[in-house]
Amino acid sequence: MRTRSAEFSVGVFTILTIIALFFLALRVSGLLNEVHKDGYTITAHFQNIGGLTPRAKVTLSGVVIGRVTDISLDQKRLDAVVTMQINNGMKQISTDSTASILTEGLIGGQYIGISVGADDEVLKNGSEIEQTQSALVLEDLISKFLFSKATEPTPGSATPTTSAAPVPAATAAF
């Protein structure tokens, strides 16, 4: 009888541990956070969104204030349109604010960081952030670096130049 109660206790503990790990995974991934929060919607255009995905966080001074809800392509401007839902508590974001796509750590996911401007007019539902900074794509930086190194002349391959007659040193007359 004692063995059965011990086995039952271990089974219950195992099931509770699996349930706790499941909710922890949901919490860490951001799927559980802010599921039912109300807010207003704003958009921003970016030339390159890198690895930004829907449900990515939107931050202001490092504090999460919303989520990316949709990413689409503007057929007229041929750039990415990012739609964000901002929490209702953030009504003071000015219209001259800047939205930048940032990276969490070295290999972390990407998110949008908003830098507040100084305008008195604030963003409303359906507003657009005009000033944006696209994602920094590591592959582009590496290719630019390698291309610039490939076009630099090597120290031993300098072409000789012909010079005119030597210029005499100037003498000082007092």
C-alpha positions as CSV (number, residue, x, y, z in Angstrom):
1,M,0.0,0.0,0.0
2,R,2.9,2.3,0.8
3,T,4.4,1.7,-2.6
4,R,1.2,2.7,-4.4
5,S,0.9,6.0,-2.5
6,A,4.5,6.8,-3.3
7,E,3.9,6.0,-7.0
8,F,0.7,8.1,-7.0
9,S,2.6,11.0,-5.4
10,V,5.4,10.8,-8.0
11,G,2.8,10.7,-10.8
12,V,1.0,13.8,-9.5
13,F,4.2,15.6,-9.1
14,T,5.3,14.7,-12.6
15,I,2.0,15.9,-14.1
16,L,2.1,19.2,-12.2
17,T,5.7,19.7,-13.3
18,I,4.8,19.3,-16.9
19,I,1.9,21.7,-16.6
20,A,4.1,24.3,-14.9
21,L,6.8,23.9,-17.6
22,F,4.1,24.4,-20.3
23,F,2.8,27.6,-18.7
24,L,6.4,28.8,-18.2
25,A,7.1,28.2,-21.9
26,L,4.0,30.2,-22.8
27,R,5.0,33.0,-20.5
28,V,8.6,33.2,-21.8
29,S,7.5,33.1,-25.5
30,G,5.2,36.0,-25.0
31,L,2.1,34.1,-26.1
32,L,0.4,34.4,-22.7
33,N,1.2,38.0,-22.1
34,E,-1.2,40.8,-23.1
35,V,-3.5,38.4,-24.9
36,H,-6.7,40.4,-24.1
37,K,-5.4,43.9,-23.5
38,D,-7.2,46.7,-25.3
39,G,-5.3,49.3,-27.2
40,Y,-5.1,51.5,-30.3
41,T,-3.4,50.6,-33.6
42,I,-0.6,52.5,-35.3
43,T,1.5,51.8,-38.4
44,A,5.0,52.4,-39.6
45,H,6.8,51.9,-42.9
46,F,10.2,50.2,-43.0
47,Q,12.7,49.6,-45.9
48,N,13.9,46.3,-44.3
49,I,12.3,44.6,-41.3
50,G,14.9,41.8,-41.0
51,G,13.5,39.0,-38.8
52,L,10.7,41.0,-37.2
53,T,7.6,38.8,-36.8
54,P,4.0,39.3,-35.6
55,R,3.7,39.3,-31.8
56,A,7.1,40.9,-31.5
57,K,7.1,43.4,-28.6
58,V,7.0,47.2,-29.0
59,T,8.9,49.0,-26.3
60,L,9.4,52.6,-25.0
61,S,12.4,53.2,-22.9
62,G,12.8,49.4,-22.6
63,V,9.3,48.9,-21.2
64,V,6.9,46.8,-23.3
65,I,3.9,48.9,-24.4
66,G,2.5,46.8,-27.2
67,R,2.9,44.1,-29.8
68,V,3.3,43.9,-33.5
69,T,0.0,42.6,-34.9
70,D,0.6,42.5,-38.7
71,I,3.3,42.8,-41.3
72,S,2.5,43.4,-44.9
73,L,3.9,44.9,-48.1
74,D,2.8,48.3,-49.4
75,Q,2.3,47.7,-53.1
76,K,2.7,51.4,-54.0
77,R,5.8,52.3,-51.9
78,L,7.3,48.8,-52.1
79,D,8.2,48.7,-48.4
80,A,7.0,46.9,-45.3
81,V,4.1,48.1,-43.3
82,V,4.2,47.1,-39.7
83,T,0.9,47.4,-37.7
84,M,1.3,47.7,-33.9
85,Q,-1.2,47.6,-31.1
86,I,-0.3,49.9,-28.3
87,N,-1.7,49.6,-24.8
88,N,-4.4,52.1,-23.9
89,G,-2.2,53.4,-21.0
90,M,0.3,54.9,-23.5
91,K,-1.7,57.9,-24.9
92,Q,1.2,60.3,-24.8
93,I,3.4,59.1,-27.7
94,S,4.0,62.2,-29.9
95,T,3.5,62.3,-33.7
96,D,7.2,63.0,-34.3
97,S,8.4,59.9,-32.5
98,T,10.8,57.5,-34.1
99,A,10.3,53.7,-34.5
100,S,13.4,51.5,-34.8
101,I,13.8,47.8,-35.3
102,L,16.2,46.6,-32.7
103,T,17.7,43.2,-31.8
104,E,17.6,41.5,-28.4
105,G,21.2,40.5,-27.7
106,L,23.5,39.0,-30.2
107,I,21.2,36.2,-31.5
108,G,17.9,37.4,-29.9
109,G,14.7,38.2,-31.7
110,Q,13.9,41.6,-33.1
111,Y,11.4,44.1,-31.7
112,I,10.4,47.7,-32.2
113,G,11.7,50.4,-30.0
114,I,10.0,53.8,-30.0
115,S,11.8,57.0,-29.2
116,V,9.5,59.8,-28.2
117,G,9.7,63.1,-29.9
118,A,8.8,66.6,-28.6
119,D,5.6,67.4,-30.5
120,D,2.5,68.3,-28.5
121,E,0.2,66.3,-30.8
122,V,-0.1,62.6,-29.9
123,L,-0.6,59.4,-32.0
124,K,-4.2,58.2,-32.2
125,N,-5.9,55.0,-33.5
126,G,-4.9,54.6,-37.1
127,S,-1.9,57.1,-36.9
128,E,1.4,56.4,-38.7
129,I,4.9,56.9,-37.3
130,E,6.7,58.8,-40.1
131,Q,10.3,58.5,-38.9
132,T,11.6,55.0,-38.9
133,Q,14.9,53.2,-38.8
134,S,15.1,49.8,-40.5
135,A,16.6,46.7,-39.1
136,L,20.4,46.3,-39.0
137,V,21.1,43.2,-41.1
138,L,24.3,41.5,-40.1
139,E,24.8,39.9,-43.6
140,D,24.7,43.4,-45.2
141,L,27.3,44.7,-42.8
142,I,29.6,41.8,-43.5
143,S,29.3,42.1,-47.2
144,K,30.0,45.8,-47.1
145,F,33.0,45.2,-44.9
146,L,34.4,42.5,-47.2
147,F,33.7,44.6,-50.4
148,S,35.5,47.6,-48.9
149,K,38.5,45.4,-48.0
150,A,38.6,43.9,-51.5
151,T,38.8,47.3,-53.1
152,E,41.6,48.7,-50.9
153,P,45.0,48.6,-52.4
154,T,47.6,46.4,-50.7
155,P,50.6,48.1,-49.2
156,G,53.1,46.4,-51.7
157,S,51.1,47.1,-54.8
158,A,51.3,50.9,-54.8
159,T,52.0,52.2,-58.3
160,P,55.1,54.4,-58.6
161,T,54.4,58.0,-59.3
162,T,56.5,60.3,-61.3
163,S,57.4,63.5,-59.5
164,A,58.6,66.8,-60.8
165,A,61.9,68.3,-59.8
166,P,62.5,68.5,-56.1
167,V,61.3,71.6,-54.5
168,P,64.0,73.5,-52.6
169,A,63.5,74.0,-49.0
170,A,62.4,77.5,-48.0
171,T,65.0,79.6,-46.3
172,A,64.1,82.1,-43.7
173,A,65.3,85.7,-44.2
174,F,65.5,87.9,-41.2
